C-alpha cells in the first residue's frame, strides 16, 4: 500500500538534508517553495496526490515529537 510519509519535512535541524528534501518536494509537486505558505501548498499537493492514488496510510518516523504554539505569521 502506498503511504504518505513526509518525515524529512520536519528535519529542519539538518539544513543540508532539509534543503535536499525541499528540492525533491518542488520537483514532485510543481510548487516553487520560496515561502512557508508555498511549503504548505507543496505538502498539500503531495498529500492530495497520494490520496488520489489510493493512499490511506500516513506514517511518521519521529523519534521525539515537539510541540510549540505558533501562528502563520
PDB file of N, H, CA, C and O in Angstrom:
ATOM      1  N   UNK A   1       0.839  -1.183   0.000  1.00  0.00           N
ATOM      2  CA  UNK A   1       0.000   0.000   0.000  1.00  0.00           C
ATOM      3  C   UNK A   1       0.884   1.246   0.000  1.00  0.00           C
ATOM      4  O   UNK A   1       1.883   1.292   0.718  1.00  0.00           O
ATOM      5  N   UNK A   2       0.531   2.247  -0.790  1.00  0.00           N
ATOM      6  H   UNK A   2      -0.280   2.209  -1.373  1.00  0.00           H
ATOM      7  CA  UNK A   2       1.301   3.492  -0.732  1.00  0.00           C
ATOM      8  C   UNK A   2       1.047   4.195   0.596  1.00  0.00           C
ATOM      9  O   UNK A   2      -0.056   4.132   1.140  1.00  0.00           O
ATOM     10  N   UNK A   3       2.062   4.857   1.107  1.00  0.00           N
ATOM     11  H   UNK A   3       2.957   4.908   0.665  1.00  0.00           H
ATOM     12  CA  UNK A   3       1.933   5.596   2.365  1.00  0.00           C
ATOM     13  C   UNK A   3       2.527   6.985   2.203  1.00  0.00           C
ATOM     14  O   UNK A   3       3.575   7.158   1.581  1.00  0.00           O
ATOM     15  N   UNK A   4       1.856   7.954   2.760  1.00  0.00           N
ATOM     16  H   UNK A   4       1.005   7.813   3.266  1.00  0.00           H
ATOM     17  CA  UNK A   4       2.359   9.328   2.766  1.00  0.00           C
ATOM     18  C   UNK A   4       3.225   9.481   4.000  1.00  0.00           C
ATOM     19  O   UNK A   4       2.735   9.415   5.128  1.00  0.00           O
ATOM     20  N   UNK A   5       4.524   9.685   3.781  1.00  0.00           N
ATOM     21  H   UNK A   5       4.923   9.738   2.866  1.00  0.00           H
ATOM     22  CA  UNK A   5       5.461   9.723   4.901  1.00  0.00           C
ATOM     23  C   UNK A   5       6.442  10.877   4.720  1.00  0.00           C
ATOM     24  O   UNK A   5       7.549  10.679   4.219  1.00  0.00           O
ATOM     25  N   UNK A   6       6.045  12.068   5.121  1.00  0.00           N
ATOM     26  H   UNK A   6       5.145  12.229   5.528  1.00  0.00           H
ATOM     27  CA  UNK A   6       6.887  13.252   4.905  1.00  0.00           C
ATOM     28  C   UNK A   6       7.811  13.561   6.081  1.00  0.00           C
ATOM     29  O   UNK A   6       7.907  14.714   6.501  1.00  0.00           O
ATOM     30  N   UNK A   7       8.485  12.555   6.615  1.00  0.00           N
ATOM     31  H   UNK A   7       8.407  11.618   6.274  1.00  0.00           H
ATOM     32  CA  UNK A   7       9.364  12.760   7.770  1.00  0.00           C
ATOM     33  C   UNK A   7      10.361  13.892   7.547  1.00  0.00           C
ATOM     34  O   UNK A   7      10.583  14.716   8.435  1.00  0.00           O
ATOM     35  N   UNK A   8      10.953  13.929   6.371  1.00  0.00           N
ATOM     36  H   UNK A   8      10.773  13.260   5.650  1.00  0.00           H
ATOM     37  CA  UNK A   8      12.006  14.911   6.100  1.00  0.00           C
ATOM     38  C   UNK A   8      11.491  16.345   6.134  1.00  0.00           C
ATOM     39  O   UNK A   8      12.278  17.281   6.280  1.00  0.00           O
ATOM     40  N   UNK A   9      10.182  16.528   6.002  1.00  0.00           N
ATOM     41  H   UNK A   9       9.543  15.768   5.883  1.00  0.00           H
ATOM     42  CA  UNK A   9       9.621  17.877   6.068  1.00  0.00           C
ATOM     43  C   UNK A   9       9.793  18.487   7.452  1.00  0.00           C
ATOM     44  O   UNK A   9       9.685  19.701   7.619  1.00  0.00           O
ATOM     45  N   UNK A  10      10.059  17.651   8.432  1.00  0.00           N
ATOM     46  H   UNK A  10      10.147  16.664   8.296  1.00  0.00           H
ATOM     47  CA  UNK A  10      10.234  18.125   9.800  1.00  0.00           C
ATOM     48  C   UNK A  10      11.694  18.152  10.228  1.00  0.00           C
ATOM     49  O   UNK A  10      11.989  18.424  11.392  1.00  0.00           O
ATOM     50  N   UNK A  11      12.606  17.877   9.314  1.00  0.00           N
ATOM     51  H   UNK A  11      12.367  17.657   8.369  1.00  0.00           H
ATOM     52  CA  UNK A  11      14.034  17.763   9.650  1.00  0.00           C
ATOM     53  C   UNK A  11      14.781  19.074   9.483  1.00  0.00           C
ATOM     54  O   UNK A  11      15.847  19.112   8.868  1.00  0.00           O
ATOM     55  N   UNK A  12      14.232  20.138  10.022  1.00  0.00           N
ATOM     56  H   UNK A  12      13.366  20.107  10.521  1.00  0.00           H
ATOM     57  CA  UNK A  12      14.861  21.451   9.864  1.00  0.00           C
ATOM     58  C   UNK A  12      16.171  21.565  10.636  1.00  0.00           C
ATOM     59  O   UNK A  12      16.939  22.501  10.417  1.00  0.00           O
ATOM     60  N   UNK A  13      16.431  20.625  11.532  1.00  0.00           N
ATOM     61  H   UNK A  13      15.807  19.864  11.710  1.00  0.00           H
ATOM     62  CA  UNK A  13      17.690  20.637  12.265  1.00  0.00           C
ATOM     63  C   UNK A  13      18.854  20.108  11.435  1.00  0.00           C
ATOM     64  O   UNK A  13      20.000  20.129  11.884  1.00  0.00           O
ATOM     65  N   UNK A  14      18.560  19.631  10.219  1.00  0.00           N
ATOM     66  H   UNK A  14      17.629  19.614   9.855  1.00  0.00           H
ATOM     67  CA  UNK A  14      19.580  19.152   9.286  1.00  0.00           C
ATOM     68  C   UNK A  14      19.452  19.968   8.004  1.00  0.00           C
ATOM     69  O   UNK A  14      18.786  19.526   7.067  1.00  0.00           O
ATOM     70  N   UNK A  15      20.079  21.161   7.936  1.00  0.00           N
ATOM     71  H   UNK A  15      20.621  21.519   8.696  1.00  0.00           H
ATOM     72  CA  UNK A  15      19.866  22.057   6.790  1.00  0.00           C
ATOM     73  C   UNK A  15      20.177  21.434   5.431  1.00  0.00           C
ATOM     74  O   UNK A  15      19.443  21.667   4.470  1.00  0.00           O
ATOM     75  N   UNK A  16      21.237  20.656   5.333  1.00  0.00           N
ATOM     76  H   UNK A  16      21.832  20.467   6.114  1.00  0.00           H
ATOM     77  CA  UNK A  16      21.587  20.049   4.042  1.00  0.00           C
ATOM     78  C   UNK A  16      20.505  19.056   3.621  1.00  0.00           C
ATOM     79  O   UNK A  16      20.018  19.104   2.492  1.00  0.00           O
ATOM     80  N   UNK A  17      20.135  18.166   4.524  1.00  0.00           N
ATOM     81  H   UNK A  17      20.531  18.127   5.442  1.00  0.00           H
ATOM     82  CA  UNK A  17      19.097  17.184   4.211  1.00  0.00           C
ATOM     83  C   UNK A  17      17.756  17.838   3.955  1.00  0.00           C
ATOM     84  O   UNK A  17      17.032  17.435   3.044  1.00  0.00           O
ATOM     85  N   UNK A  18      17.413  18.849   4.751  1.00  0.00           N
ATOM     86  H   UNK A  18      18.001  19.177   5.491  1.00  0.00           H
ATOM     87  CA  UNK A  18      16.145  19.549   4.572  1.00  0.00           C
ATOM     88  C   UNK A  18      16.105  20.241   3.219  1.00  0.00           C
ATOM     89  O   UNK A  18      15.097  20.160   2.517  1.00  0.00           O
ATOM     90  N   UNK A  19      17.186  20.923   2.838  1.00  0.00           N
ATOM     91  H   UNK A  19      18.005  20.989   3.408  1.00  0.00           H
ATOM     92  CA  UNK A  19      17.227  21.601   1.540  1.00  0.00           C
ATOM     93  C   UNK A  19      17.134  20.603   0.387  1.00  0.00           C
ATOM     94  O   UNK A  19      16.496  20.883  -0.628  1.00  0.00           O
ATOM     95  N   UNK A  20      17.770  19.442   0.541  1.00  0.00           N
ATOM     96  H   UNK A  20      18.288  19.214   1.365  1.00  0.00           H
ATOM     97  CA  UNK A  20      17.634  18.394  -0.481  1.00  0.00           C
ATOM     98  C   UNK A  20      16.184  17.927  -0.574  1.00  0.00           C
ATOM     99  O   UNK A  20      15.670  17.703  -1.670  1.00  0.00           O
ATOM    100  N   UNK A  21      15.527  17.779   0.572  1.00  0.00           N
ATOM    101  H   UNK A  21      15.944  17.960   1.463  1.00  0.00           H
ATOM    102  CA  UNK A  21      14.120  17.387   0.584  1.00  0.00           C
ATOM    103  C   UNK A  21      13.267  18.438  -0.129  1.00  0.00           C
ATOM    104  O   UNK A  21      12.382  18.095  -0.913  1.00  0.00           O
ATOM    105  N   UNK A  22      13.531  19.708   0.141  1.00  0.00           N
ATOM    106  H   UNK A  22      14.250  19.987   0.777  1.00  0.00           H
ATOM    107  CA  UNK A  22      12.765  20.788  -0.493  1.00  0.00           C
ATOM    108  C   UNK A  22      12.927  20.742  -2.008  1.00  0.00           C
ATOM    109  O   UNK A  22      11.953  20.932  -2.736  1.00  0.00           O
ATOM    110  N   UNK A  23      14.137  20.495  -2.491  1.00  0.00           N
ATOM    111  H   UNK A  23      14.928  20.341  -1.899  1.00  0.00           H
ATOM    112  CA  UNK A  23      14.358  20.388  -3.942  1.00  0.00           C
ATOM    113  C   UNK A  23      13.516  19.257  -4.533  1.00  0.00           C
ATOM    114  O   UNK A  23      12.896  19.421  -5.584  1.00  0.00           O
ATOM    115  N   UNK A  24      13.497  18.120  -3.859  1.00  0.00           N
ATOM    116  H   UNK A  24      14.001  17.986  -3.006  1.00  0.00           H
ATOM    117  CA  UNK A  24      12.682  16.994  -4.329  1.00  0.00           C
ATOM    118  C   UNK A  24      11.196  17.288  -4.236  1.00  0.00           C
ATOM    119  O   UNK A  24      10.427  16.903  -5.117  1.00  0.00           O
ATOM    120  N   UNK A  25      10.789  17.969  -3.169  1.00  0.00           N
ATOM    121  H   UNK A  25      11.414  18.281  -2.454  1.00  0.00           H
ATOM    122  CA  UNK A  25       9.388  18.342  -2.998  1.00  0.00           C
ATOM    123  C   UNK A  25       8.946  19.288  -4.112  1.00  0.00           C
ATOM    124  O   UNK A  25       7.850  19.151  -4.655  1.00  0.00           O
ATOM    125  N   UNK A  26       9.801  20.241  -4.444  1.00  0.00           N
ATOM    126  H   UNK A  26      10.692  20.353  -4.003  1.00  0.00           H
ATOM    127  CA  UNK A  26       9.480  21.165  -5.538  1.00  0.00           C
ATOM    128  C   UNK A  26       9.311  20.413  -6.848  1.00  0.00           C
ATOM    129  O   UNK A  26       8.367  20.664  -7.598  1.00  0.00           O
ATOM    130  N   UNK A  27      10.221  19.497  -7.122  1.00  0.00           N
ATOM    131  H   UNK A  27      10.988  19.294  -6.513  1.00  0.00           H
ATOM    132  CA  UNK A  27      10.161  18.732  -8.371  1.00  0.00           C
ATOM    133  C   UNK A  27       8.903  17.866  -8.435  1.00  0.00           C
ATOM    134  O   UNK A  27       8.246  17.790  -9.473  1.00  0.00           O
ATOM    135  N   UNK A  28       8.577  17.218  -7.325  1.00  0.00           N
ATOM    136  H   UNK A  28       9.111  17.280  -6.482  1.00  0.00           H
ATOM    137  CA  UNK A  28       7.422  16.318  -7.313  1.00  0.00           C
ATOM    138  C   UNK A  28       6.094  17.059  -7.315  1.00  0.00           C
ATOM    139  O   UNK A  28       5.117  16.585  -7.895  1.00  0.00           O
ATOM    140  N   UNK A  29       6.054  18.220  -6.669  1.00  0.00           N
ATOM    141  H   UNK A  29       6.847  18.606  -6.197  1.00  0.00           H
ATOM    142  CA  UNK A  29       4.786  18.937  -6.526  1.00  0.00           C
ATOM    143  C   UNK A  29       4.554  19.982  -7.614  1.00  0.00           C
ATOM    144  O   UNK A  29       3.413  20.359  -7.882  1.00  0.00           O
ATOM    145  N   UNK A  30       5.632  20.448  -8.240  1.00  0.00           N
ATOM    146  H   UNK A  30       6.559  20.141  -8.023  1.00  0.00           H
ATOM    147  CA  UNK A  30       5.496  21.531  -9.210  1.00  0.00           C
ATOM    148  C   UNK A  30       5.307  22.887  -8.548  1.00  0.00           C
ATOM    149  O   UNK A  30       4.921  23.851  -9.210  1.00  0.00           O
ATOM    150  N   UNK A  31       5.575  22.972  -7.244  1.00  0.00           N
ATOM    151  H   UNK A  31       5.887  22.189  -6.707  1.00  0.00           H
ATOM    152  CA  UNK A  31       5.420  24.215  -6.487  1.00  0.00           C
ATOM    153  C   UNK A  31       6.810  24.712  -6.094  1.00  0.00           C
ATOM    154  O   UNK A  31       7.584  23.980  -5.477  1.00  0.00           O
ATOM    155  N   UNK A  32       7.124  25.957  -6.453  1.00  0.00           N
ATOM    156  H   UNK A  32       6.495  26.552  -6.955  1.00  0.00           H
ATOM    157  CA  UNK A  32       8.386  26.561  -6.029  1.00  0.00           C
ATOM    158  C   UNK A  32       8.264  26.931  -4.558  1.00  0.00           C
ATOM    159  O   UNK A  32       7.447  27.777  -4.194  1.00  0.00           O
ATOM    160  N   UNK A  33       9.064  26.308  -3.722  1.00  0.00           N
ATOM    161  H   UNK A  33       9.727  25.620  -4.018  1.00  0.00           H
ATOM    162  CA  UNK A  33       8.990  26.533  -2.281  1.00  0.00           C
ATOM    163  C   UNK A  33       9.923  27.685  -1.917  1.00  0.00           C
ATOM    164  O   UNK A  33      11.112  27.495  -1.663  1.00  0.00           O
ATOM    165  N   UNK A  34       9.347  28.880  -1.901  1.00  0.00           N
ATOM    166  H   UNK A  34       8.381  29.035  -2.108  1.00  0.00           H
ATOM    167  CA  UNK A  34      10.129  30.062  -1.549  1.00  0.00           C
ATOM    168  C   UNK A  34       9.520  30.814  -0.375  1.00  0.00           C
ATOM    169  O   UNK A  34       9.902  31.947  -0.081  1.00  0.00           O
ATOM    170  N   UNK A  35       8.561  30.168   0.297  1.00  0.00           N
ATOM    171  H   UNK A  35       8.250  29.247   0.059  1.00  0.00           H
ATOM    172  CA  UNK A  35       7.945  30.744   1.487  1.00  0.00           C
ATOM    173  C   UNK A  35       7.293  29.608   2.263  1.00  0.00           C
ATOM    174  O   UNK A  35       7.123  28.499   1.755  1.00  0.00           O
ATOM    175  N   UNK A  36       6.935  29.908   3.492  1.00  0.00           N
ATOM    176  H   UNK A  36       7.073  30.808   3.905  1.00  0.00           H
ATOM    177  CA  UNK A  36       6.249  28.905   4.313  1.00  0.00           C
ATOM    178  C   UNK A  36       4.903  28.536   3.702  1.00  0.00           C
ATOM    179  O   UNK A  36       4.506  27.371   3.730  1.00  0.00           O
ATOM    180  N   UNK A  37       4.200  29.525   3.149  1.00  0.00           N
ATOM    181  H   UNK A  37       4.524  30.471   3.127  1.00  0.00           H
ATOM    182  CA  UNK A  37       2.910  29.269   2.509  1.00  0.00           C
ATOM    183  C   UNK A  37       3.068  28.308   1.340  1.00  0.00           C
ATOM    184  O   UNK A  37       2.251  27.404   1.165  1.00  0.00           O
ATOM    185  N   UNK A  38       4.112  28.496   0.537  1.00  0.00           N
ATOM    186  H   UNK A  38       4.776  29.230   0.679  1.00  0.00           H
ATOM    187  CA  UNK A  38       4.350  27.603  -0.597  1.00  0.00           C
ATOM    188  C   UNK A  38       4.811  26.222  -0.134  1.00  0.00           C
ATOM    189  O   UNK A  38       4.502  25.216  -0.772  1.00  0.00           O
ATOM    190  N   UNK A  39       5.544  26.175   0.971  1.00  0.00           N
ATOM    191  H   UNK A  39       5.795  26.992   1.490  1.00  0.00           H
ATOM    192  CA  UNK A  39       5.943  24.897   1.550  1.00  0.00           C
ATOM    193  C   UNK A  39       4.699  24.081   1.917  1.00  0.00           C
ATOM    194  O   UNK A  39       4.612  22.893   1.606  1.00  0.00           O
ATOM    195  N   UNK A  40       3.743  24.731   2.578  1.00  0.00           N
ATOM    196  H   UNK A  40       3.813  25.696   2.831  1.00  0.00           H
ATOM    197  CA  UNK A  40       2.499  24.044   2.936  1.00  0.00           C
ATOM    198  C   UNK A  40       1.706  23.640   1.702  1.00  0.00           C
ATOM    199  O   UNK A  40       1.102  22.567   1.676  1.00  0.00           O
ATOM    200  N   UNK A  41       1.702  24.495   0.674  1.00  0.00           N
ATOM    201  H   UNK A  41       2.193  25.367   0.696  1.00  0.00           H
ATOM    202  CA  UNK A  41       0.985  24.177  -0.566  1.00  0.00           C
ATOM    203  C   UNK A  41       1.613  22.963  -1.250  1.00  0.00           C
ATOM    204  O   UNK A  41       0.897  22.107  -1.771  1.00  0.00           O
ATOM    205  N   UNK A  42       2.936  22.883  -1.252  1.00  0.00           N
ATOM    206  H   UNK A  42       3.518  23.578  -0.829  1.00  0.00           H
ATOM    207  CA  UNK A  42       3.616  21.740  -1.870  1.00  0.00           C
ATOM    208  C   UNK A  42       3.298  20.458  -1.103  1.00  0.00           C
ATOM    209  O   UNK A  42       3.044  19.418  -1.711  1.00  0.00           O
ATOM    210  N   UNK A  43       3.311  20.528   0.224  1.00  0.00           N
ATOM    211  H   UNK A  43       3.517  21.373   0.717  1.00  0.00           H
ATOM    212  CA  UNK A  43       2.953  19.348   1.022  1.00  0.00           C
ATOM    213  C   UNK A  43       1.503  18.941   0.779  1.00  0.00           C
ATOM    214  O   UNK A  43       1.192  17.755   0.676  1.00  0.00           O
ATOM    215  N   UNK A  44       0.626  19.928   0.688  1.00  0.00           N
ATOM    216  H   UNK A  44       0.878  20.892   0.771  1.00  0.00           H
ATOM    217  CA  UNK A  44      -0.789  19.623   0.420  1.00  0.00           C
ATOM    218  C   UNK A  44      -0.949  18.962  -0.944  1.00  0.00           C
ATOM    219  O   UNK A  44      -1.753  18.041  -1.093  1.00  0.00           O
ATOM    220  N   UNK A  45      -0.198  19.419  -1.937  1.00  0.00           N
ATOM    221  H   UNK A  45       0.455  20.167  -1.816  1.00  0.00           H
ATOM    222  CA  UNK A  45      -0.267  18.827  -3.268  1.00  0.00           C
ATOM    223  C   UNK A  45       0.166  17.366  -3.218  1.00  0.00           C
ATOM    224  O   UNK A  45      -0.468  16.506  -3.830  1.00  0.00           O
ATOM    225  N   UNK A  46       1.246  17.086  -2.490  1.00  0.00           N
ATOM    226  H   UNK A  46       1.761  17.785  -1.993  1.00  0.00           H
ATOM    227  CA  UNK A  46       1.728  15.703  -2.394  1.00  0.00           C
ATOM    228  C   UNK A  46       0.741  14.837  -1.619  1.00  0.00           C
ATOM    229  O   UNK A  46       0.512  13.681  -1.977  1.00  0.00           O
ATOM    230  N   UNK A  47       0.160  15.390  -0.564  1.00  0.00           N
ATOM    231  H   UNK A  47       0.346  16.329  -0.274  1.00  0.00           H
ATOM    232  CA  UNK A  47      -0.831  14.652   0.206  1.00  0.00           C
ATOM    233  C   UNK A  47      -2.021  14.299  -0.690  1.00  0.00           C
ATOM    234  O   UNK A  47      -2.517  13.173  -0.654  1.00  0.00           O
ATOM    235  N   UNK A  48      -2.472  15.259  -1.486  1.00  0.00           N
ATOM    236  H   UNK A  48      -2.069  16.173  -1.515  1.00  0.00           H
ATOM    237  CA  UNK A  48      -3.586  15.014  -2.413  1.00  0.00           C
ATOM    238  C   UNK A  48      -3.220  13.963  -3.449  1.00  0.00           C
ATOM    239  O   UNK A  48      -4.037  13.106  -3.785  1.00  0.00           O
ATOM    240  N   UNK A  49      -1.989  14.029  -3.959  1.00  0.00           N
ATOM    241  H   UNK A  49      -1.325  14.726  -3.686  1.00  0.00           H
ATOM    242  CA  UNK A  49      -1.530  13.037  -4.928  1.00  0.00           C
ATOM    243  C   UNK A  49      -1.614  11.631  -4.329  1.00  0.00           C
ATOM    244  O   UNK A  49      -2.163  10.716  -4.944  1.00  0.00           O
ATOM    245  N   UNK A  50      -1.067  11.473  -3.128  1.00  0.00           N
ATOM    246  H   UNK A  50      -0.621  12.216  -2.629  1.00  0.00           H
ATOM    247  CA  UNK A  50      -1.095  10.156  -2.501  1.00  0.00           C
ATOM    248  C   UNK A  50      -2.529   9.689  -2.269  1.00  0.00           C
ATOM    249  O   UNK A  50      -2.832   8.511  -2.460  1.00  0.00           O
ATOM    250  N   UNK A  51      -3.403  10.586  -1.864  1.00  0.00           N
ATOM    251  H   UNK A  51      -3.157  11.543  -1.709  1.00  0.00           H
ATOM    252  CA  UNK A  51      -4.814  10.232  -1.684  1.00  0.00           C
ATOM    253  C   UNK A  51      -5.419   9.766  -3.010  1.00  0.00           C
ATOM    254  O   UNK A  51      -6.144   8.772  -3.052  1.00  0.00           O
ATOM    255  N   UNK A  52      -5.119  10.482  -4.078  1.00  0.00           N
ATOM    256  H   UNK A  52      -4.529  11.290  -4.044  1.00  0.00           H
ATOM    257  CA  UNK A  52      -5.680  10.160  -5.392  1.00  0.00           C
ATOM    258  C   UNK A  52      -5.229   8.799  -5.912  1.00  0.00           C
ATOM    259  O   UNK A  52      -5.944   8.170  -6.692  1.00  0.00           O
ATOM    260  N   UNK A  53      -4.043   8.334  -5.488  1.00  0.00           N
ATOM    261  H   UNK A  53      -3.462   8.846  -4.855  1.00  0.00           H
ATOM    262  CA  UNK A  53      -3.561   7.021  -5.934  1.00  0.00           C
ATOM    263  C   UNK A  53      -3.877   5.919  -4.924  1.00  0.00           C
ATOM    264  O   UNK A  53      -3.326   4.821  -5.005  1.00  0.00           O
ATOM    265  N   UNK A  54      -4.772   6.216  -3.967  1.00  0.00           N
ATOM    266  H   UNK A  54      -5.220   7.108  -3.901  1.00  0.00           H
ATOM    267  CA  UNK A  54      -5.259   5.188  -3.071  1.00  0.00           C
ATOM    268  C   UNK A  54      -4.607   5.135  -1.698  1.00  0.00           C
ATOM    269  O   UNK A  54      -4.905   4.236  -0.912  1.00  0.00           O
ATOM    270  N   UNK A  55      -3.730   6.070  -1.398  1.00  0.00           N
ATOM    271  H   UNK A  55      -3.487   6.800  -2.037  1.00  0.00           H
ATOM    272  CA  UNK A  55      -3.061   6.061  -0.103  1.00  0.00           C
ATOM    273  C   UNK A  55      -4.047   6.413   0.999  1.00  0.00           C
ATOM    274  O   UNK A  55      -4.738   7.429   0.937  1.00  0.00           O
ATOM    275  N   UNK A  56      -4.096   5.564   1.993  1.00  0.00           N
ATOM    276  H   UNK A  56      -3.534   4.738   2.044  1.00  0.00           H
ATOM    277  CA  UNK A  56      -4.906   5.855   3.166  1.00  0.00           C
ATOM    278  C   UNK A  56      -4.070   5.672   4.428  1.00  0.00           C
ATOM    279  O   UNK A  56      -4.600   5.621   5.538  1.00  0.00           O
ATOM    280  N   UNK A  57      -2.745   5.575   4.236  1.00  0.00           N
ATOM    281  H   UNK A  57      -2.315   5.616   3.335  1.00  0.00           H
ATOM    282  CA  UNK A  57      -1.848   5.325   5.352  1.00  0.00           C
ATOM    283  C   UNK A  57      -0.851   6.465   5.514  1.00  0.00           C
ATOM    284  O   UNK A  57      -0.064   6.717   4.602  1.00  0.00           O
ATOM    285  N   UNK A  58      -0.861   7.158   6.642  1.00  0.00           N
ATOM    286  H   UNK A  58      -1.501   6.953   7.383  1.00  0.00           H
ATOM    287  CA  UNK A  58       0.206   8.107   6.914  1.00  0.00           C
ATOM    288  C   UNK A  58       1.271   7.406   7.759  1.00  0.00           C
ATOM    289  O   UNK A  58       1.002   6.383   8.389  1.00  0.00           O
ATOM    290  N   UNK A  59       2.439   7.948   7.765  1.00  0.00           N
ATOM    291  H   UNK A  59       2.658   8.779   7.253  1.00  0.00           H
ATOM    292  CA  UNK A  59       3.474   7.389   8.612  1.00  0.00           C
ATOM    293  C   UNK A  59       4.494   8.457   8.964  1.00  0.00           C
ATOM    294  O   UNK A  59       4.853   9.284   8.126  1.00  0.00           O
ATOM    295  N   UNK A  60       4.946   8.438  10.173  1.00  0.00           N
ATOM    296  H   UNK A  60       4.655   7.766  10.854  1.00  0.00           H
ATOM    297  CA  UNK A  60       5.959   9.388  10.617  1.00  0.00           C
ATOM    298  C   UNK A  60       6.961   8.643  11.472  1.00  0.00           C
ATOM    299  O   UNK A  60       6.583   7.896  12.374  1.00  0.00           O
ATOM    300  N   UNK A  61       8.222   8.841  11.195  1.00  0.00           N
ATOM    301  H   UNK A  61       8.529   9.448  10.462  1.00  0.00           H
ATOM    302  CA  UNK A  61       9.278   8.190  11.962  1.00  0.00           C
ATOM    303  C   UNK A  61       9.908   9.157  12.947  1.00  0.00           C
ATOM    304  O   UNK A  61      11.132   9.259  13.025  1.00  0.00           O
ATOM    305  N   UNK A  62       9.090   9.856  13.686  1.00  0.00           N
ATOM    306  H   UNK A  62       8.095   9.774  13.622  1.00  0.00           H
ATOM    307  CA  UNK A  62       9.611  10.821  14.642  1.00  0.00           C
ATOM    308  C   UNK A  62      10.152  10.112  15.872  1.00  0.00           C
ATOM    309  O   UNK A  62       9.458   9.310  16.496  1.00  0.00           O
ATOM    310  N   UNK A  63      11.387  10.413  16.211  1.00  0.00           N
ATOM    311  H   UNK A  63      11.951  11.065  15.703  1.00  0.00           H
ATOM    312  CA  UNK A  63      11.958   9.837  17.415  1.00  0.00           C
ATOM    313  C   UNK A  63      11.533  10.618  18.652  1.00  0.00           C
ATOM    314  O   UNK A  63      11.384  10.050  19.733  1.00  0.00           O
ATOM    315  N   UNK A  64      11.340  11.917  18.488  1.00  0.00           N
ATOM    316  H   UNK A  64      11.461  12.379  17.610  1.00  0.00           H
ATOM    317  CA  UNK A  64      10.929  12.758  19.605  1.00  0.00           C
ATOM    318  C   UNK A  64      10.005  13.851  19.085  1.00  0.00           C
ATOM    319  O   UNK A  64      10.455  14.747  18.370  1.00  0.00           O
ATOM    320  N   UNK A  65       8.725  13.795  19.428  1.00  0.00           N
ATOM    321  H   UNK A  65       8.359  13.067  20.009  1.00  0.00           H
ATOM    322  CA  UNK A  65       7.809  14.821  18.946  1.00  0.00           C
ATOM    323  C   UNK A  65       8.012  16.144  19.683  1.00  0.00           C
ATOM    324  O   UNK A  65       8.307  16.164  20.878  1.00  0.00           O
ATOM    325  N   UNK A  66       7.852  17.227  18.967  1.00  0.00           N
ATOM    326  H   UNK A  66       7.612  17.211  17.996  1.00  0.00           H
ATOM    327  CA  UNK A  66       7.972  18.558  19.530  1.00  0.00           C
ATOM    328  C   UNK A  66       6.663  19.286  19.311  1.00  0.00           C
ATOM    329  O   UNK A  66       5.973  19.032  18.323  1.00  0.00           O
ATOM    330  N   UNK A  67       6.315  20.168  20.197  1.00  0.00           N
ATOM    331  H   UNK A  67       6.876  20.374  20.999  1.00  0.00           H
ATOM    332  CA  UNK A  67       5.111  20.970  20.038  1.00  0.00           C
ATOM    333  C   UNK A  67       5.403  22.379  20.513  1.00  0.00           C
ATOM    334  O   UNK A  67       6.048  22.587  21.541  1.00  0.00           O
ATOM    335  N   UNK A  68       4.927  23.323  19.761  1.00  0.00           N
ATOM    336  H   UNK A  68       4.403  23.153  18.926  1.00  0.00           H
ATOM    337  CA  UNK A  68       5.109  24.738  20.098  1.00  0.00           C
ATOM    338  C   UNK A  68       3.924  25.479  19.531  1.00  0.00           C
ATOM    339  O   UNK A  68       3.564  25.276  18.371  1.00  0.00           O
ATOM    340  N   UNK A  69       3.314  26.326  20.319  1.00  0.00           N
ATOM    341  H   UNK A  69       3.606  26.490  21.261  1.00  0.00           H
ATOM    342  CA  UNK A  69       2.210  27.138  19.827  1.00  0.00           C
ATOM    343  C   UNK A  69       2.760  28.170  18.854  1.00  0.00           C
ATOM    344  O   UNK A  69       3.745  28.847  19.147  1.00  0.00           O
ATOM    345  N   UNK A  70       2.117  28.288  17.688  1.00  0.00           N
ATOM    346  H   UNK A  70       1.317  27.738  17.449  1.00  0.00           H
ATOM    347  CA  UNK A  70       2.586  29.248  16.700  1.00  0.00           C
ATOM    348  C   UNK A  70       1.408  29.676  15.810  1.00  0.00           C
ATOM    349  O   UNK A  70       0.329  29.085  15.847  1.00  0.00           O
ATOM    350  N   UNK A  71       1.650  30.700  15.029  1.00  0.00           N
ATOM    351  H   UNK A  71       2.527  31.180  15.000  1.00  0.00           H
ATOM    352  CA  UNK A  71       0.661  31.173  14.072  1.00  0.00           C
ATOM    353  C   UNK A  71       1.304  31.197  12.692  1.00  0.00           C
ATOM    354  O   UNK A  71       2.519  31.035  12.574  1.00  0.00           O
ATOM    355  N   UNK A  72       0.524  31.392  11.674  1.00  0.00           N
ATOM    356  H   UNK A  72      -0.462  31.523  11.770  1.00  0.00           H
ATOM    357  CA  UNK A  72       1.067  31.511  10.325  1.00  0.00           C
ATOM    358  C   UNK A  72       1.993  32.710  10.173  1.00  0.00           C
ATOM    359  O   UNK A  72       2.912  32.688   9.353  1.00  0.00           O
ATOM    360  N   UNK A  73       1.761  33.737  10.944  1.00  0.00           N
ATOM    361  H   UNK A  73       1.015  33.755  11.610  1.00  0.00           H
ATOM    362  CA  UNK A  73       2.617  34.934  10.886  1.00  0.00           C
ATOM    363  C   UNK A  73       3.988  34.624  11.447  1.00  0.00           C
ATOM    364  O   UNK A  73       4.852  35.501  11.485  1.00  0.00           O
TER     365      UNK A  73
END
